Amino acid sequence: MTSPAPQDLVVTQATPDDWPVVRGWAVDEGWNPGLSDVPAFFAQDPEGFFIGRVDGAPVSAVSVVNFGADYAFLGWYLVRPDLRGHGHGLATWKTALAHAGTRTVGLDGVVAQQDNYRQSGFELAYRTARFVGSAPAAGIPAGVRPARAADLPAVTAYDSACCPADRPRFVAAWLTGAGHRAFVRHDGDRLTGYGVIRPGHDCLRIGPLFADTAEDARALFTALLAEAAGRQVAVDVPGPSTAGVALAEEAGFTPSFETARMYTGPVRDHALERVFGVTTLELG
């Protein structure tokens, strides 16, 4: 897919080799992208990443990753700072959004862009706050253990119940990404939650943190922090999760910035009450 745009901008589908420069822009914006996120992102929908170039040089980017027939997620909406205000972002956005077809599209929008998103048909679902703090020394609580390959079917099913769409390819790659550490919690033979911690540019990031109850979430959160004792950690907590906010605050974490989960239409029912920490603001 190729589209001419303002001032000789050409928008094409991107490859993983194109994405390090985009990740660098995200670092400059203070988004703290994960160091090894990209393979998992492309595993879900390798055709969902777009980059705009002028005279061959990258100047804009956005991803619109499709999850099944009904849902897509938009992220990585970035324009090189010295070339903003020329229409490159909007042209790249329009090309990428066509990839979603008739699907409902979700995004986690920074405050500065939320009015623009509303004008494009996105409506607020809830707000999310990023909490950051130093991980205390801790042990792994009873009932929690590192995830194993044999856990993948149960974790994938659990993840599906917590999200607006199934994402098995993403989950499989996310659990095994370089530097990613995943934990599960069980009540007998039943999975009651899972969480992942991974390296980021500025600090470690937790996501997802999905659990049946606040007790399950606390146990998983403690295990994830045990992987990071003494290091800075960030977790993105949905505003509706008062228990998730309490967990972060009890650990001494403080809010650093806010985003808004927005959708262009209806999404399937899912267990938002189990979401104590968002997986990633780039893919939901």
C-alpha positions in Angstrom: 0.0 0.0 0.0 1.5 3.4 -1.1 -0.1 6.8 -0.9 1.3 10.2 -2.0 0.6 13.0 0.5 1.5 16.6 1.3 4.9 17.9 0.2 6.0 14.7 -1.5 5.3 12.6 1.5 5.0 8.9 0.6 3.3 6.5 3.1 4.1 2.8 2.9 3.7 -0.2 5.1 6.6 -0.5 7.4 8.8 -3.5 8.3 10.5 -4.2 11.7 13.7 -2.8 10.2 11.9 0.6 9.8 10.8 0.7 13.4 14.0 1.6 15.4 13.8 5.2 14.2 10.1 5.4 15.2 11.0 3.9 18.6 13.6 6.6 18.9 10.9 9.3 18.4 8.8 7.6 21.1 11.8 7.7 23.5 12.2 11.5 22.8 8.5 12.0 23.7 9.1 10.3 27.1 6.9 7.3 26.3 9.4 4.8 27.6 8.8 2.1 24.9 9.8 -1.4 25.8 13.2 -2.5 24.5 11.9 -5.7 22.8 8.3 -4.9 22.1 8.5 -4.7 18.3 8.6 -8.5 17.4 5.5 -9.1 19.5 3.7 -6.1 17.9 4.5 -7.3 14.3 3.6 -10.9 15.2 0.0 -9.8 15.6 -0.4 -8.0 12.3 2.7 -7.4 10.3 0.8 -5.3 7.8 -0.5 -2.9 10.4 2.6 -0.5 10.6 3.0 2.5 8.4 5.8 5.0 7.9 5.8 8.3 5.9 9.0 9.5 4.1 10.0 12.7 2.3 12.9 12.1 -0.1 13.4 8.7 1.4 13.8 10.0 5.0 11.3 8.8 7.7 9.2 11.7 9.0 5.9 10.1 10.3 4.5 6.9 11.6 1.4 5.2 13.0 0.3 1.6 13.6 -3.2 0.2 13.1 -3.1 -3.4 14.2 -6.0 -5.6 13.4 -7.3 -8.1 15.9 -9.8 -10.4 14.2 -12.7 -9.1 12.1 -14.2 -6.5 14.5 -11.4 -4.7 16.3 -8.2 -2.8 15.6 -5.9 -0.7 17.8 -4.1 2.5 16.8 -0.7 3.5 18.2 2.7 5.0 17.5 1.2 8.2 16.1 4.3 10.3 15.7 5.8 12.9 13.5 9.4 14.1 13.5 9.3 17.3 15.6 11.0 19.5 13.0 8.4 18.6 10.3 5.2 18.9 12.3 2.5 21.2 11.1 2.8 20.2 7.4 0.0 17.6 7.3 2.4 14.6 7.3 0.8 13.1 10.4 -2.8 13.4 9.1 -1.8 11.9 5.8 -0.1 9.0 7.4 -3.1 8.5 9.8 -5.6 8.4 6.9 -3.6 5.8 5.0 -3.1 3.6 8.1 -6.7 3.9 9.3 -7.9 2.5 6.1 -6.2 -0.8 7.1 -8.8 -1.2 9.8 -11.7 -1.3 7.3 -15.0 -1.3 9.2 -13.5 -2.5 12.5 -14.0 -0.5 15.7 -10.6 1.2 16.4 -9.2 1.8 19.9 -6.3 3.9 21.1 -4.7 5.3 24.2 -4.3 9.0 23.5 -2.1 11.5 25.1 -3.8 14.6 26.5 -2.5 16.9 23.8 -4.1 14.8 21.0 -7.5 13.9 22.6 -9.4 16.7 20.9 -8.1 15.7 17.5 -9.1 12.1 18.2 -12.6 13.2 19.1 -12.8 15.1 15.8 -11.9 11.8 14.1 -14.8 9.9 15.7 -13.1 8.5 18.8 -15.1 8.7 22.1 -13.7 8.5 25.6 -14.1 5.1 27.4 -11.9 5.8 30.5 -8.7 7.4 31.5 -5.4 5.7 32.4 -2.6 6.9 34.6 1.0 5.8 34.4 2.5 5.2 37.9 6.2 5.1 38.4 8.3 4.1 41.4 11.2 2.1 42.8 10.5 -1.6 43.3 10.9 -2.7 46.9 12.7 -5.9 47.8 10.2 -8.7 47.9 9.8 -12.5 47.5 7.4 -14.4 45.3 4.1 -15.1 47.1 2.6 -18.5 47.4 0.4 -19.5 44.5 2.5 -17.4 42.0 5.2 -18.9 39.7 7.0 -18.1 36.5 4.9 -18.9 33.4 5.8 -22.0 31.5 5.3 -23.0 27.9 2.5 -25.3 29.0 0.6 -22.3 30.4 0.2 -20.7 27.0 -3.3 -22.0 26.2 -4.7 -21.0 29.6 -3.0 -17.6 29.5 -4.2 -16.9 26.0 -7.8 -17.7 27.0 -7.5 -15.6 30.1 -6.1 -12.7 28.1 -9.0 -12.9 25.7 -11.5 -12.6 28.5 -9.8 -9.3 29.6 -9.6 -7.7 26.1 -11.9 -6.4 23.4 -10.4 -9.0 21.0 -8.5 -12.3 20.9 -4.7 -11.8 20.4 -3.1 -15.2 20.5 -0.1 -14.4 18.2 0.7 -11.3 20.3 0.4 -13.1 23.6 2.7 -16.0 22.5 5.4 -13.5 21.5 4.9 -11.3 24.5 5.4 -14.0 27.0 8.7 -15.0 25.4 10.1 -11.7 24.3 13.7 -10.9 25.1 13.9 -9.7 28.7 10.2 -10.4 29.4 9.4 -12.2 32.6 5.9 -13.6 33.0 4.2 -14.9 36.1 0.9 -16.8 36.6 -1.3 -17.3 39.7 -3.4 -20.4 40.3 -6.2 -21.4 42.6 -5.8 -25.2 42.3 -6.0 -25.9 38.6 -7.6 -22.6 37.7 -5.6 -19.7 36.4 -6.6 -16.5 38.4 -4.3 -14.0 36.7 -1.1 -13.3 34.9 1.4 -10.5 34.6 4.5 -9.5 32.6 7.5 -7.2 33.4 9.9 -6.1 30.7 12.8 -3.7 30.1 11.9 -0.2 28.9 14.1 2.7 27.8 13.9 4.6 31.1 12.6 2.0 33.5 11.0 -1.5 33.6 7.4 -1.7 32.6 4.6 -4.0 34.0 1.9 -5.0 31.6 -0.4 -6.7 31.5 -1.5 -7.2 35.1 -4.7 -9.1 34.8 -6.3 -10.9 37.8 -9.6 -12.1 39.1 -9.4 -10.2 42.4 -7.3 -7.5 44.2 -5.7 -10.3 46.2 -4.6 -12.1 43.0 -3.4 -8.9 41.5 -1.4 -8.0 44.7 0.3 -11.4 44.6 1.3 -11.0 41.0 2.4 -7.4 41.4 4.6 -8.4 44.3 6.2 -11.2 42.2 6.8 -8.8 39.3 8.4 -6.2 41.6 10.6 -9.0 43.0 12.2 -9.2 39.6 13.1 -5.5 39.8 14.1 -4.8 43.4 15.6 -1.4 43.7 14.9 -0.4 40.1 12.4 2.0 38.6 9.2 0.5 37.4 6.2 1.9 35.5 2.6 0.5 35.3 -0.3 2.0 33.4 -3.5 1.7 35.5 -7.0 2.2 34.1 -8.9 4.8 36.1 -11.9 2.4 36.7 -9.5 0.1 38.6 -9.5 1.7 42.0 -7.8 -1.5 43.4 -5.1 -1.1 40.7 -4.5 2.5 41.7 -4.4 1.4 45.4 -1.8 -1.3 44.6 0.5 1.3 42.9 0.1 3.8 45.6 0.8 1.2 48.4 4.1 0.5 46.6 5.0 4.1 46.8 4.4 4.7 43.0 3.3 8.2 41.9 1.4 9.2 38.7 3.5 10.6 35.9 1.2 11.2 33.0 -2.3 10.4 31.7 -3.8 8.9 28.6 -7.4 8.2 27.5 -8.7 4.9 26.1 -11.0 5.9 23.2 -13.0 3.9 20.7 -14.7 4.7 17.4 -17.6 2.3 18.1 -18.7 -0.5 20.3 -16.4 -3.3 21.5 -17.3 -6.7 22.8 -17.9 -7.3 26.5 -14.7 -8.0 28.4 -13.7 -8.2 32.0 -12.3 -4.6 32.5 -12.6 -5.3 36.3 -9.7 -7.8 35.9 -7.4 -5.2 34.3 -5.1 -3.8 37.0 -2.5 -2.8 34.5 -2.7 -2.2 30.8 -0.5 -4.4 28.6 0.9 -1.6 26.5 -0.4 1.8 25.4 0.8 1.0 21.8 -1.4 -2.1 21.3 -3.9 -1.9 24.1 
